[in-house]
Amino acid sequence: MTPVELQLNTAVQHLVTTARAKAYYKDDYARIAELLDRADHLCNLAREGVADVRLARILDETAMQFPECSRAILTGVTPNS
């Protein structure tokens, strides 16, 4: 598995885990659905072999839009970096 594939796999797993945790607490269902949509979208992009730059942009946007997700896991960049 390449480093990009590993990062993508980890990010998708994190999005699904975050969505599941939100569901357990009966959190905002629209945000849960959006997290799952993004995970699905990332899987589709990976299957299509989309460029690393585009995947990085999507992961960065997701980290900004969903502060409950770990920015370090999604982007590989810690907030103080």
Buried (B, 14 or more C-beta within 10 A) or exposed (E): EEEEEEBBBBBBEBBBBBBEEBBEEEBEEEBBEBBBEBBEBBEEBBEEEBEEEEBBEBBBEBBEEBEEBBBEBBBBEEEEE
